[in-house]
């Protein structure tokens, strides 16, 4: 509605967001899809469920303590740790006393905070900061890095950062909170910007600064499972330091994504149940993992970044297709984006790709498929893409590669052969 005028549609002067209705719909959707992970569904599939706190006792047994104190002892041949992670709590003086939200608690809100401070400029912090700014909060985002999404392609991060600034999000970069104080008017957050002490008063604080592993209480030391502040240590087969105990999901992966946990679970199933004598085992390193940051525009990536290719000594070339050259993006008014494809120098082998667009998450899978099945840019150039679509950017990148094959020698040869055509 805010962009409607550009399309010739007049919107009301004031756009009102019913925050409570928005959050009610979110909770309803969450309830509808939660059946996929529900206890009832797994019980219906034949899984024996024991609800409670699990703890390793020996190399072959786990105890589960229920809510009423009842204890069950389960014996196992192999076990899997899949306890996940929780929102990280930064050690900021006064934060616990003042109170804060995380991505696990924020969806319980029924009133929109008038002023919201988001701590952390990674994917979670950025996604929620933009959402709450659009829902009516005045959002301030504080991030220790010099730009948002500092693990992403810098060109991609710059587009998201510019969009945030256009939407009125106050960015405090190269800084982090020093302490928090609760007062009658809200929560005062103290920080330094360029060495100068400053503070801001907000109604609510949202932590988006990473994840912490759920390893407490598992008694991992007893079964010789090594772990640290990042989670449980695993090898390429997702075995822990105890070869009879595996791990899957956020508890052991650098990729903190639902689809990554699903892929890891499939590896564990293969390696624990369908790999007799250690044959036919699947490897974590065999995965090609795409991911998406769900800002607007979205940032999607798969494979190598340019800096990773350089650090690995891989000779590469880059093809960039700006979205102001993609007809559908122009028509949609969504030209703030690009496709960047990294391919091996002298070859059409795709090493990695970054895509910035409103539909990047829906488009990146074609490039993921190409990498997984070793489909090069030359073959992608022969794939017909419907016109007009934003995925046409992939066709344009493939065509750009094909044009590089028209060297001076090739042109002369074609000119000679044309005489006989």
C-alpha positions as CSV (number, residue, x, y, z in Angstrom):
1,X,0.0,0.0,0.0
2,X,2.9,2.3,0.7
3,X,4.2,1.8,-2.8
4,X,0.8,1.8,-4.5
5,X,1.1,5.3,-6.0
6,X,4.0,4.2,-8.2
7,X,1.6,1.8,-9.8
8,X,-1.2,4.3,-10.3
9,X,-3.3,3.2,-7.3
10,X,-4.3,5.8,-4.7
11,X,-4.1,4.6,-1.2
12,X,-5.6,6.2,1.9
13,X,-3.6,9.0,3.5
14,X,-3.1,7.0,6.7
15,X,-2.4,3.3,6.6
16,X,-3.3,1.6,9.8
17,X,-1.9,-1.8,10.9
18,X,-4.0,-3.9,13.3
19,X,-1.0,-5.3,15.1
20,X,-3.0,-7.7,17.2
21,X,-4.8,-9.1,14.2
22,X,-1.4,-9.6,12.4
23,X,0.0,-11.5,15.3
24,X,-3.1,-13.5,15.8
25,X,-2.9,-14.7,12.2
26,X,0.8,-15.5,12.7
27,X,0.0,-17.7,15.7
28,X,-2.9,-19.3,13.8
29,X,-0.6,-20.2,10.9
30,X,2.0,-21.6,13.3
31,X,-0.6,-23.8,15.0
32,X,-1.8,-25.1,11.6
33,X,1.7,-26.2,10.5
34,X,2.9,-27.3,13.9
35,X,1.2,-30.7,13.3
36,X,4.1,-31.7,11.2
37,X,6.3,-31.7,14.3
38,X,3.7,-32.7,16.8
39,X,3.9,-35.6,19.3
40,X,0.6,-37.0,18.1
41,X,1.9,-37.2,14.5
42,X,5.0,-39.1,15.5
43,X,3.1,-41.4,17.7
44,X,0.8,-42.1,14.8
45,X,3.9,-43.0,12.7
46,X,4.9,-45.6,15.3
47,X,7.5,-43.7,17.2
48,X,7.7,-44.4,21.0
49,X,7.6,-41.0,22.7
50,X,8.9,-40.2,26.2
51,X,8.2,-36.6,27.1
52,X,10.7,-35.2,29.7
53,X,14.3,-34.3,30.3
54,X,16.7,-36.8,28.7
55,X,20.1,-37.6,30.2
56,X,22.8,-40.1,29.1
57,X,23.7,-42.5,31.9
58,X,26.0,-45.0,30.1
59,X,27.2,-45.9,26.7
60,X,24.0,-47.8,26.2
61,X,21.3,-46.1,28.3
62,X,19.4,-42.8,28.6
63,X,17.0,-41.8,31.4
64,X,14.0,-39.6,30.9
65,X,12.6,-37.7,33.8
66,X,8.9,-36.7,33.3
67,X,7.1,-33.7,34.6
68,X,5.8,-35.7,37.6
69,X,9.3,-37.0,38.5
70,X,8.7,-40.4,36.9
71,X,11.9,-41.9,35.4
72,X,12.1,-44.1,32.4
73,X,15.3,-45.9,31.4
74,X,15.8,-46.5,27.7
75,X,18.6,-48.7,26.3
76,X,20.1,-47.9,22.8
77,X,22.5,-49.3,20.3
78,X,22.9,-45.9,18.7
79,X,21.6,-42.5,19.8
80,X,21.1,-39.1,18.2
81,X,21.4,-35.7,19.9
82,X,19.0,-33.3,18.3
83,X,18.4,-30.8,21.1
84,X,18.8,-27.7,19.0
85,X,19.7,-24.2,20.1
86,X,18.1,-21.3,21.9
87,X,18.4,-17.5,21.5
88,X,21.7,-16.3,22.8
89,X,21.5,-14.0,25.8
90,X,24.2,-11.3,25.6
91,X,26.0,-10.5,28.9
92,X,24.9,-6.9,29.0
93,X,24.6,-5.5,32.5
94,X,21.0,-4.7,33.4
95,X,19.5,-6.6,30.4
96,X,17.9,-9.4,32.5
97,X,16.4,-7.0,34.9
98,X,15.0,-4.7,32.2
99,X,13.6,-7.7,30.2
100,X,13.8,-8.5,26.5
101,X,12.3,-10.4,23.6
102,X,13.8,-13.1,21.4
103,X,12.6,-14.6,18.2
104,X,11.1,-17.3,20.4
105,X,8.9,-14.9,22.5
106,X,8.3,-12.0,20.2
107,X,5.3,-13.7,18.4
108,X,3.4,-13.6,21.7
109,X,3.1,-9.8,21.6
110,X,-0.4,-8.4,21.2
111,X,0.6,-4.7,21.3
112,X,3.1,-3.2,18.9
113,X,6.1,-1.6,20.8
114,X,6.2,2.1,19.9
115,X,10.0,2.1,20.1
116,X,12.0,-1.1,19.6
117,X,15.7,-1.7,19.8
118,X,17.0,-4.7,17.9
119,X,20.4,-6.0,19.0
120,X,22.2,-7.8,16.2
121,X,22.4,-7.1,12.4
122,X,22.5,-10.8,11.3
123,X,19.7,-12.6,9.5
124,X,17.3,-12.8,12.5
125,X,17.9,-9.3,13.7
126,X,17.4,-7.9,10.2
127,X,14.3,-9.9,9.4
128,X,12.6,-8.8,12.6
129,X,13.8,-5.2,12.5
130,X,12.3,-4.6,9.1
131,X,9.0,-6.5,10.0
132,X,8.4,-4.4,13.1
133,X,9.3,-1.1,11.4
134,X,6.6,-1.9,8.8
135,X,4.1,-2.9,11.5
136,X,4.4,0.5,13.1
137,X,7.4,0.4,15.5
138,X,10.2,3.0,15.3
139,X,13.1,0.5,15.1
140,X,16.7,1.1,16.1
141,X,19.1,-1.6,15.2
142,X,22.5,-1.8,16.9
143,X,25.2,-4.0,15.4
144,X,28.9,-4.4,16.2
145,X,29.8,-4.8,12.5
146,X,30.4,-1.9,10.2
147,X,27.5,-3.0,7.9
148,X,24.5,-5.3,8.2
149,X,24.7,-9.0,7.3
150,X,28.5,-8.9,7.4
151,X,28.7,-12.6,6.5
152,X,26.9,-12.1,3.3
153,X,28.2,-10.8,-0.1
154,X,29.0,-7.1,0.6
155,X,27.1,-5.9,-2.5
156,X,24.0,-7.8,-1.3
157,X,24.2,-6.5,2.2
158,X,24.6,-3.0,0.9
159,X,21.2,-3.2,-0.9
160,X,19.5,-4.4,2.3
161,X,21.1,-1.7,4.3
162,X,20.1,1.0,1.9
163,X,16.5,-0.3,2.0
164,X,16.5,-0.2,5.8
165,X,17.6,3.4,5.7
166,X,14.9,4.3,3.2
167,X,12.3,2.7,5.5
168,X,13.4,4.8,8.4
169,X,15.2,2.2,10.5
170,X,17.8,3.9,12.7
171,X,21.1,2.0,12.3
172,X,23.8,2.2,14.9
173,X,26.8,0.3,13.4
174,X,30.2,-0.4,14.8
175,X,28.8,-0.4,18.3
176,X,27.2,-2.6,20.9
177,X,25.2,-2.0,24.1
178,X,27.2,-1.4,27.3
179,X,24.4,-1.5,29.8
180,X,20.6,-1.3,30.1
181,X,18.6,0.5,32.8
182,X,14.9,0.2,33.4
183,X,13.0,3.4,34.1
184,X,9.4,4.5,34.2
185,X,9.5,5.7,30.6
186,X,11.0,2.4,29.3
187,X,14.4,0.9,29.0
188,X,17.5,3.1,28.6
189,X,20.3,1.5,26.5
190,X,23.7,3.0,26.8
191,X,26.3,2.5,24.1
192,X,29.2,4.3,22.4
193,X,29.2,5.5,18.8
194,X,32.6,6.6,17.4
195,X,33.9,6.7,20.9
196,X,31.2,9.1,22.1
197,X,28.8,7.9,24.9
198,X,25.2,7.9,23.8
199,X,21.9,6.4,25.0
200,X,18.4,5.6,23.7
201,X,15.2,5.0,25.5
202,X,12.9,2.3,24.0
203,X,9.8,0.4,25.0
204,X,11.2,-3.0,24.1
205,X,14.4,-4.8,23.4
206,X,14.7,-7.7,20.9
207,X,17.8,-9.9,20.9
208,X,18.8,-11.2,17.5
209,X,22.4,-11.9,18.2
210,X,22.9,-15.6,17.5
211,X,22.1,-19.0,19.0
212,X,23.4,-21.0,22.0
213,X,23.4,-24.8,22.0
214,X,21.2,-26.8,24.3
215,X,23.8,-29.1,25.9
216,X,23.0,-28.5,29.6
217,X,21.8,-31.5,31.6
218,X,22.6,-34.1,28.9
219,X,25.5,-35.5,30.9
220,X,27.6,-35.7,27.8
221,X,30.9,-36.0,29.7
222,X,29.8,-39.4,30.9
223,X,29.6,-40.8,27.4
224,X,32.7,-39.0,26.1
225,X,30.8,-36.6,23.8
226,X,32.9,-33.4,23.2
227,X,31.1,-30.1,22.9
228,X,31.9,-26.4,23.2
229,X,30.1,-23.0,23.1
230,X,29.2,-23.7,19.5
231,X,27.6,-27.1,20.1
232,X,28.4,-30.8,19.8
233,X,31.5,-31.8,17.9
234,X,30.8,-34.2,14.9
235,X,32.8,-35.7,12.0
236,X,31.8,-35.7,8.4
237,X,29.4,-38.6,9.1
238,X,27.7,-36.7,11.9
239,X,29.2,-39.0,14.5
240,X,30.2,-37.4,17.8
241,X,33.4,-38.3,19.6
242,X,31.5,-41.3,20.8
243,X,31.0,-43.3,17.5
244,X,27.7,-44.8,18.8
245,X,26.2,-41.3,19.3
246,X,25.3,-39.0,16.4
247,X,24.0,-35.4,16.3
248,X,21.8,-33.5,13.9
249,X,20.5,-30.0,13.5
250,X,21.4,-26.7,15.1
251,X,23.2,-28.6,18.0
252,X,26.1,-29.5,15.7
253,X,25.8,-27.5,12.4
254,X,27.1,-24.0,11.5
255,X,24.0,-23.8,9.2
256,X,21.2,-22.8,11.6
257,X,18.3,-23.5,9.2
258,X,15.3,-25.8,9.3
259,X,16.2,-27.3,5.9
260,X,19.8,-27.9,7.0
261,X,18.5,-29.8,10.1
262,X,16.3,-31.9,7.8
263,X,19.2,-32.7,5.5
264,X,21.4,-33.6,8.5
265,X,18.7,-35.9,9.8
266,X,18.6,-37.8,6.5
267,X,22.4,-38.3,6.8
268,X,22.0,-39.7,10.3
269,X,19.2,-42.0,9.3
270,X,21.3,-43.3,6.4
271,X,24.4,-43.8,8.5
272,X,22.8,-45.4,11.5
273,X,20.2,-47.6,9.9
274,X,21.3,-48.2,6.3
275,X,25.1,-48.4,6.2
276,X,26.0,-52.0,7.2
277,X,29.7,-52.4,8.0
278,X,30.2,-48.7,7.4
279,X,29.4,-49.0,3.7
280,X,27.2,-46.5,1.8
281,X,27.6,-43.8,4.5
282,X,26.5,-40.2,3.6
283,X,28.8,-37.2,4.3
284,X,27.9,-33.8,5.6
285,X,30.5,-32.3,3.2
286,X,28.5,-33.8,0.3
287,X,25.7,-31.3,0.9
288,X,25.2,-28.1,-1.2
289,X,23.4,-25.8,1.2
290,X,21.4,-22.8,0.0
291,X,20.0,-20.3,2.5
292,X,17.9,-17.2,2.4
293,X,17.6,-14.1,4.6
294,X,14.0,-13.1,4.5
295,X,14.3,-9.4,4.4
296,X,12.7,-7.4,1.6
297,X,14.5,-7.8,-0.8
298,X,15.5,-11.3,0.1
299,X,19.2,-12.4,0.0
300,X,19.8,-16.0,-1.2
301,X,23.1,-17.7,-1.5
302,X,24.5,-21.1,-2.4
303,X,28.0,-22.4,-2.9
304,X,31.2,-20.3,-2.6
305,X,31.5,-16.6,-2.0
306,X,34.2,-14.7,-3.9
307,X,36.3,-14.4,-0.8
308,X,36.1,-18.1,-0.1
309,X,37.2,-18.9,-3.7
310,X,40.1,-16.6,-3.3
311,X,41.1,-18.1,0.1
312,X,41.0,-21.6,-1.4
313,X,43.1,-20.6,-4.3
314,X,40.3,-21.3,-6.8
315,X,40.6,-19.3,-10.0
316,X,37.2,-17.9,-10.8
317,X,35.3,-15.4,-12.9
318,X,32.1,-13.5,-12.0
319,X,29.0,-12.7,-13.9
320,X,26.6,-10.1,-12.5
321,X,23.1,-9.4,-13.9
322,X,21.6,-6.3,-12.3
323,X,17.8,-6.4,-12.0
324,X,17.4,-3.2,-13.8
325,X,18.1,-5.4,-16.9
326,X,15.4,-7.9,-16.0
327,X,12.1,-7.0,-17.7
328,X,9.9,-8.6,-15.0
329,X,11.8,-6.8,-12.2
330,X,11.4,-3.5,-14.1
331,X,7.6,-4.1,-14.5
332,X,7.3,-5.1,-10.8
333,X,9.2,-2.0,-9.7
334,X,11.8,-4.3,-8.0
335,X,15.0,-3.3,-9.7
336,X,17.1,-3.0,-6.4
337,X,18.8,-6.4,-6.8
338,X,21.1,-8.6,-8.8
339,X,22.3,-12.1,-9.6
340,X,26.0,-12.8,-9.1
341,X,27.3,-16.1,-10.4
342,X,30.8,-17.3,-9.7
343,X,32.1,-19.9,-12.1
344,X,35.5,-21.6,-12.5
345,X,37.9,-19.7,-14.7
346,X,37.9,-21.1,-18.2
347,X,34.9,-23.3,-17.4
348,X,31.1,-23.0,-17.1
349,X,31.1,-24.9,-13.8
350,X,29.1,-22.9,-11.2
351,X,30.9,-22.5,-7.9
352,X,28.5,-20.2,-6.2
353,X,25.7,-17.7,-6.6
354,X,24.2,-14.8,-4.7
355,X,20.7,-13.5,-5.5
356,X,19.1,-10.3,-4.2
357,X,15.4,-9.9,-5.1
358,X,12.0,-10.0,-3.6
359,X,11.7,-13.6,-4.7
360,X,15.3,-14.7,-4.3
361,X,14.4,-17.7,-2.1
362,X,12.1,-19.1,-4.7
363,X,14.7,-18.6,-7.5
364,X,17.9,-19.9,-5.9
365,X,16.9,-23.6,-6.1
366,X,17.5,-23.7,-9.9
367,X,21.1,-22.7,-9.2
368,X,21.4,-25.2,-6.3
369,X,20.2,-27.9,-8.6
370,X,22.8,-26.9,-11.2
371,X,25.6,-27.1,-8.7
372,X,24.5,-30.4,-7.2
373,X,24.1,-32.1,-10.6
374,X,27.1,-30.3,-12.2
375,X,25.0,-28.5,-14.8
376,X,27.1,-25.7,-16.2
377,X,26.2,-22.3,-17.5
378,X,26.4,-23.6,-21.0
379,X,23.6,-26.1,-20.4
380,X,21.5,-23.5,-18.5
381,X,21.7,-21.3,-21.6
382,X,19.7,-23.9,-23.4
383,X,16.9,-24.0,-20.8
384,X,13.9,-21.9,-21.9
385,X,12.7,-19.7,-19.1
386,X,9.1,-18.3,-19.3
387,X,9.0,-14.6,-20.2
388,X,8.5,-12.4,-18.3
389,X,9.8,-13.8,-15.0
390,X,12.4,-12.7,-12.6
391,X,14.1,-16.1,-12.9
392,X,15.0,-14.9,-16.4
393,X,18.1,-13.4,-14.7
394,X,19.6,-17.0,-14.7
395,X,19.1,-17.2,-18.4
396,X,20.8,-13.8,-18.8
397,X,23.8,-15.0,-16.7
398,X,24.1,-18.1,-18.8
399,X,23.9,-16.2,-22.1
400,X,26.6,-13.8,-20.7
401,X,28.8,-16.8,-20.2
402,X,28.1,-18.1,-23.7
403,X,29.1,-14.7,-25.2
404,X,32.6,-15.0,-23.5
405,X,33.2,-18.0,-25.8
406,X,33.0,-15.8,-28.9
407,X,36.7,-15.0,-28.9
408,X,38.5,-13.3,-31.9
409,X,39.6,-16.7,-33.2
410,X,36.1,-18.1,-32.9
411,X,34.6,-15.2,-34.7
412,X,37.1,-15.6,-37.6
413,X,36.3,-19.3,-37.8
414,X,32.6,-18.6,-37.9
415,X,33.1,-16.0,-40.5
416,X,35.0,-18.6,-42.6
417,X,32.4,-21.3,-42.1
418,X,29.6,-18.9,-43.0
419,X,30.8,-18.8,-46.6
420,X,29.7,-22.4,-47.0
421,X,26.4,-22.0,-45.2
